[in-house]
Structure formats: structure tokens, C-alpha cells
């Protein structure tokens, strides 16, 4: 037996069909008369019990002609007659509510909507999951042609009918959908991204930005920054967070770097501070106030206002520290050359300068040299074993392995020979120092070295092609 108190009800109506002591119904109707509710009242004294015929007469008098629920009625009627108690609020008839017509609209792709962070974290904690929140991001990053919104087709409306048989008209709903804005395209069924970038929704308009601006700090609130376009960060960057950009990176404060990679330029208003293992790669230029304790590589010119301290720095063009900037310790590679105020520190870590060579080829050469060292050790061990007394089956396998390793050794040796002729890329590279180069500094141009034993001041160091030596001359 189904009871309900959820609908707002009108005044109950009791219809006398016989003696006042007979069993009866007290009936009420919900809004729009979509439901009829009844209290089943047992007979009093010698009154007659409720019967289906009595209930049908009550229906006729109250004009209940649609949606009678006779299973619920018969169950309530038997309980009322047998137990001589009132059975309250039984739904005796139910009509059909109208179904509104819904206009077509674009709904944002649900896969792009991020779940509430606190809910995610609670679920993960309950599941004992280990989560690296540095990989979480509040930004929605999309790829070109990715679906941003789907077209929800028009839903046809349907008329309803109440318990009196009256037709109820349907309404019309126009949902607040989304539309496509800048850098999106819209067709018959979807709104898609026109470029790689950040999805922004403003007043139900979807746009895709090819740049990302972070007003505050980079930390657990932002996660690692991985973006296909330009990135601007106005606050500090917390230790341990990565920044990858398919365009340029602009940092408006000092950059406490862990791992940064930009296909375009890197501009740091403050300095760059690493922790030894910190790594920066730039496909363009780098400009900063200072570089300290990190690895830095750029395809184009690196400009530093004050100091490069205990760092390994690579560029395929120039390093420019102006007339006052200093290089204090570490290894610096610049294909085209270096200009600085001074190089080296008397009581500090040794400084090594390498110019005129392509450091990418130099690294490949070193990698192949390492391979050759490993192969030489393996070949020596194999030859030692083969010189002893071993069975023929084992000897055959080991000789086959020996032959294979000798082929690898030949390939690596040939590659090293090729690289030796390619590493020197700029014989005109020069190191210009306005003030002093401290003794103990090593300067190498096209793999020819000059060890500075005495202070050199106001000099230009270059390769003298005629003598095949690195020489210093006054600026």
C-alpha cells in the first residue's frame, strides 16, 4: 500500500453514499489534481463496510475518471474493514504530469569539468591512495579540435492528464547553454577548440586562450604548469614544481627553479636559483639578473645582468654579461662566444669556458665514448674467457657475441670520428673580458685550451688559426 505526504493538498472531501456510520473515504487532491489521496474510514457500530461499489460511487461524485489505482485501493479497503482502523493518505488515483518541451542547446563537455578538489582528496584519503598534488591543475587545458560542448537536441513536449481527465498543457524550457567564442569553431553538433590553449568560460561563452597568466604563486594551488602557449607567472614558484611551455615563459620574480622547459624565450625579472639538480631548457633566448647553482641550456643568446655562479650553462649562440657581469665557477659553453666583466674567483670553484663547439655534438661524443669504454671492458672479458678451455657450444655462442660487440664498437668509433670533425662550429668565437680573468680559469676554443696562470685584464681571447693556439690580446 503506497502512502504519500509529499504533495501540497487541498481541503479533504467526504462523500456520504449511505448511512453516516458506513465505511467511507475522505478524499483530497494534490496541485493540478494530478493525484487523489484518501483516508479509508472503517464503519461505526452496525455500519456497512467499504466495498468496491461504494468507492466507485464516491469516484463518480468526485469526478475521478482517470488513473485509478485499484491494487492500492483494494489493499487499503481490506485492512480498514478487517482491522476496523483508519488507513491514512493512500494514493487512490494518479494522472500523468505534462512533460515540458526543451529547446536545443550546447552543453559543456562533462569530461572537461573538474571535480571538487576537496571531494577528490577525501576520496583518495579514504582509499589510501598516494596522490602527487603537483600533478593537479585548476586550469582546463584543451587541444586543437577537442570537443568543448555537445549539442543537446530539442526534446518534444508532452501533454498531461489529471485524475478528472482534464488535459494539462506542456510548458516550454529554454536551457541556458553555452556558445563558442574566440578560438573556437561551431558546427551542427559540437563546439570545438580552434587552437591549443586554456579553456575559459565567461557568461556562458567558451573561449580558448593561447596564453596563461598566473596572478599569484605556483604551488599546490596550481600544480605543475604544463601549457601549449605562453606562460606568465606573477608570483613566486615553489620548490618541486615543473613549468613546461609550448611558447615563452615570463617570471616576474626570482625563479626558484626545479624543472622548466620553454620552446620560446625565457624571461626572468629576478634571478634564477637552482638546487644543483635544477634544469632549464629554452628553445629561444634567456634573460635574467643572475643564474645560481643550476643547469641551463638555450638555443639562442643568454643575457645575464650580474652573475653566473657555480652553474653549467649551454647556448648555441652567445652569453652576454655586459661590462660588469661575472662568471664564478662551473662550466659555460657558448658557441659564438662570451662577453663578461670578469671570470673566476680566487678562492672559489674553478671556472671552465668552452667556445666554438656545438655542445649537443660534444655531449653525443661523450655518450659514444662512454659506450666505447663499456664495450672495451666487455670485449676484454670475452677474449679472456675464449682464451681458456671451454666446450664448443659455449665457445660458438661467445664468439658470436664477440663479433656483435666488435661491430657495435666499430660503429661507435666511426661516430666519434665523424663528430670530431663536426664539433668545432665557430673558429671566430671569442671571450671578451672587460676586467679580470682569475688564475686557474680554463678557456677552450674549438677544443684548444688556454689555462690562465696569471691574471689577465681587459683582454680578448680567441683562436689564432695560423699557430693553432688560443691567444689573448688587449681590448
Secondary structure, DSSP 8 states (H G I E B T S, - for coil): --B---S-B---EE---S-TTS-EEEEEEBGGG-EEEEEEE---TT-----HHHHHHHHHHHT--S-B-HHHHHHHHHHHHHHTS-EEEEEEEE-B--B-EE--EEEE-GGGS---HHHHHHHHHHTT----GGG--SS-EE-TT-EEEEEE--B--B-EE-TT--EE---EE-----EE-TTEEE-SSEEEESSSEEEEEETTEEEEESEEEE-S-BSTTT-SEEESSEEEE-S-B-TT-EEEESS-EEESS-EE-SEEEESS-EEESS-EE--SS-EEEESS-EEEEEEESSEEEESS-EEEEEEEEEEEEEESSEEE-TTT-EEEEEEEEESSEEEESEE--TTS--EEEEESB-HHHHHHHHHHHHHHHHHHHHHHHHHHHHTS---HHHHHHHHHHHHHHHHHHHHHHHHHHHHHTTSB--TT-EEEEEEEE-TT-EEEETTEEEE--S-EEEEEEEEETTTTEEEEEE-
